Amino acid sequence: MDVIILSELKETPLSGYDVMTLIYRRFHILLGSGSVYSLLYSMERKGLIRGDWNERRRLYTLTQKGERAIEATMNSYNRIESFMANLLPKRTPA
C-alpha cells in the first residue's frame, strides 16, 4: 500500500480519508481508519511523506525522500518487466 500512496501523492496531496476512498474505488477494499492513519504516520516517521494541517484536515505530501523511493520502485518494476519479457518465449501468430 505504501507504493500506491506514494505514487498518488506524486500527483496531489491527500488526506487520510482521501486515501481510504482511493483504495476503495480502485480495489474495492474498505480499509479502517486505524489502518490507514497508522500507515500514514509510519510513512511520515520514515520521512517519506509530510503531513500539514489545512483547515480541519491533515494533508499529506511527498517529500524528496518519498520521491526517490517511488522512483526506485518504478525503476525496479521496469527492470522486472523487461526481465520477464526476455525470459518468456515470444509467441508467433498462428
N, C-alpha and C positions, 0 to 999 in steps of 0.2 A: 504494500500500500504506500510505502514511502515514495516509490518511483512515480506512482500515479499522482500523488500530492505534489511532489517536486515539479513534475512536468506541467501540471496545471498552474502552479504558482509562477512558472516561467512566463505564462501568458497574462495573468491578472492576480491581484491579491484576493484571498479568500478568507472567509470566517469559518469557524468550526461547523456551523450549520450549513454553509455552502459546500463543505467537504462531504458531509453526510448526504446532502441532496445529490451531489455529483455522483457519488458511489452508487446510490440507489438508482438514479436514472440510467447510468451506464451499465451497471452489472446486476441490477435488481436484487441487491443485498442491502438490507436495512441494518445499519450499524448503530449501536447505542452511543449516546453522547460521551459516556465514560471512556469507551474505547477510542473514539476519535480524539478527544481532548488529551487523553494520556499520550497518544502517539504524537500529537502536535507539540505538547510540552517536551517530550523526549527529543524530537527533532530540533526544537528551539534550544534545548540544553546542549545539543551537539553542535550548534552554530550553523545548521543548515537553513533555518528559517528565522525570521524575526517577527514577533507579534507586537502590534501597536494598537492602542485604543483609538477607535474612531467613533465618536458619539457613544452609543451604548454597546457596541460590539468590538471584538478584538479581531483585527485583520492581520493576516499573516502574509509576509512577502519573502521572496527568495533572497538569501544572502549570496555573496560571492562564493563562499564555500559550498553552498547548495547548488549554485550554477555549475561549479566544477564537478560536483558529484553526479548531477543529472547528465552532463556531457560525457563523463566517463562511462556511465551506464549505457547511454545510447551508442557510444563507440564500441563497447563490448557486445551489444546486441547486433550491431552491423557486422562485427567480426565473426560472431557465431553464425549469423545468417549466411555470410559468404562461405564459411567453412562447410556448413550443411549443404549448400548449393553445389560445392565442389565434391563433396563426399558422395552424394546421391547420384546414381547414373542418370544421364539425360535421356528423356523419352523421345522417340521418334514417332511422328504421326503415322497412324495405321493406314 
